Structure formats: structure tokens, C-alpha cells
Amino acid sequence: MDSRRSAFRIPEGAAIIIRELNKAGHEAYLVGGCVRDLFLSRTPGDWDITTSARPEQVKAIFRRTIDTGLKHGTVTVLLKGSQYEVTTYRLDGAYSDGRHPDDVTFTSDLAEDLKRRDFTINAMAWHPGEGVVDLFDGQGDLARGVIRCVGDARERFTEDALRILRAVRFAAQLGFAIDADTESALKVLAPNLVHVSRERVRVELEKMLLSAHPDKWAFLEGAGVLPYALPPSVFTLTEEEAEAADAALQQRVRTLREGIFADAPERECAVRLAVLTAAHPKSTEGLLRDLRYDNDTIRFTRMLSESLSRPLAPEGVCARQLLCDVTPEGITQLLAVREALGEDRARLLAVRAECSRVLEAGEPYCLGMLAVNGNDLMKECGIRGKAVGDTLKALLAHVIVKPADNERERLLRLAAEMSS
């Protein structure tokens, strides 16, 4: 890679900001992930700029700005229909909470600013006229395909424990290996993940799952990181259960790597979570609640996860039960996963065909399709309270086996017998 490369195409807004800061006598560079992505010929998601100018000086130069994080030197500049974060060179103070610096000190030295960053590939700065400033061989690590901490890895992970997950996430997204010293440090300091919010853990795990190499999840487990990233309940398995779960996990990460869910992008993360949590079926709901997922995602993922371990058969009762458990929208994902896990395709096609027949015939598979509702049970059978819901579930279980019994009078008689 050319360390003086100046032929990168960057947004007009970013070029204007750098030029205007330079005209006012300040240094300014693109920095971090956008520089990394430019060298990798990837389209950056964000264009961050680092500068020797103080926040108030940035605000004086540009008409439209947002005070994004003045305490940490960041001003967002609105230009050409886009937003650009412009941050003053800084040194971070102590990280007493293992996550955020207690204070920051502004500096006029670009090297000091780059020195505080997480990984070498994210610690490069670039100027349209000057080329790249690469003090830690980030270009070399890009060429070698390596994730390596800037400076002492233990210091970087002690400062901010989220970097432990970020290291693995970047390895997954880029298909890179993790440097030996960096790997050793993240294993030792994994317990520090207790300082990271569940939402931030979730974001990193999702990015890993949706990457080109979601099988890096197995690295997290092998490195002993998962017990600190996920709630302890995930690991309360017997020895035999744990061995079976580990074997299933290895198979499932191979399935994930195949990228078989492109036909359902809106559900892809939930499907991938289901594939992984099926290795720990007792803990799926607790895990997702711990990571602050919404109720709809929890419901869908739990049903899909549990269904992965059940035998499938192309008979009416099995199809109705499957539709009850997974819902019609989950059938496609479930069957795709099971096919990737090695199940017979002809059998799975027969299951799909039977599910389609059930749907076309209008056979009952959910509470809303019952010929009676809760008001009927209260009015006609005198059933009250929690017993109403329990009775409806029992009636549904009955008609899934015997769909012809889904008639109002017949179900009311059954309900009365159940409550007597």
C-alpha cells in the first residue's frame, strides 16, 4: 500500500471541512475507520475528522454545527446534506470505570491523539495533500490481515473493555486474525466486560453475527469471553448438555458462515440468534431479555430456536403444531436452517407443502382461529381469571390434533368438562 496515497475519493463536504480548517491555520485529517475502509476499498459508513482546532474554533468557522460532545472535543458540522464529526486532538485521562475516560485534555499533537486509539488499523489519519499518517503500521496490519492493539494491549483493554468485543467484531467483519499479544490480553481482561452496558454488548454481537464471518462467535467461546459478555444463565448446563451444546454450536457457526438468510434481511439477525441460542435452548429467552431485545424479537427467536431441536414430520398434526410454534412467517427461515444443518431436503419440502395445505384449508393452528374466545368461556361456562387463558390453550392443543372439533358448541362442551 502507498503510504503517501492521495487519490482517494472522499465526499465534497469532508474535503471542504479539511480545507477550511487548514485555511484558518489548523491541522485537519480524516481519521479512524474511514481511513481504514479507504485502504480496503470499502465504502466508509462515517467520515470522521480530527483537528488541532478547539471546538469553539470549529464552531466559528462553520455556520451550521451541533454541539455533539464539547466535553470530549466533538462538534458535528452540517455540510452538503451530510454530517461530519470533527474532534479536537486529545489525550484521555484515567478510565476509572473501565469504559470511559474520566477527563480529556486537548493537545496540538496529532501523534498523541492517534496513540490513544484502539487498534492500529483504526489509528491512521489521512490528508488529501499529505497522504497518510501511520505511526503504528496500520497499513502493514491491513496487508497481513491482523487486528492488533495500539501500544500495550492490556492497557487498551483496561481502559475500555468494549474493545475486547470490538477486536473480535472487526476480525469477523474483515476476515482478519487477532494478533497473539492482543488475543492474550483480551482473554485475561475478559472479566472487565462487566463494566459494559448490555446494549453496547448487543450492538457488537449483532455486528459480528451479521458479518461475513459470524463463526468468530466460536472464538469468543474458545477464548473464554462469552461467560462475561452473556448472562451466567446461559452456562448453567450439565456437563453432558454443555458437550452437546458445544458440538451443536460448532455446526451452527458453520451454517451461519454460509449466509443462507439473504432472502429475509429484516429477520436475519433474529434468525442467526436462533441458530446460535438453539445450542443453549434453556436460556434463549433470558439471554435475549438480558441483551434488551424487544418482545417481538424475543418471541420469534425463542420459537425458532426451540423448533430447531424438534423432529419434523409431513403430517397434518405436525404441520399445525409447527405453525402454532413458529408462525407462518417463521417457516421459511426454520426450514432453511434445518436444510443447512443437513436434514433431508425432500422431507423438508414435504413439510413445507403440508404447512401450505393447512394454511389454504384454514385449519386451526392459533388461538385466534378457535371457534370460541375468552368471553364465550366466561359467559357460557362460568370460567374466570387465569383459567380462561389456560382453557383456551388446552382447546387449541385439542383442535391441533382434531381440527374437525373446532366448532363452537363442541368446544364449549369440552371447556365445561375441563373446568368441572
Order of alpha helices (4+ residues) and beta strands (2+ residues): alpha-beta-alpha-beta-alpha-beta-beta-beta-beta-beta-alpha-beta-beta-alpha-beta-alpha-alpha-beta-alpha-alpha-alpha-alpha-alpha-alpha-alpha-alpha-alpha-alpha-alpha-alpha-alpha-alpha
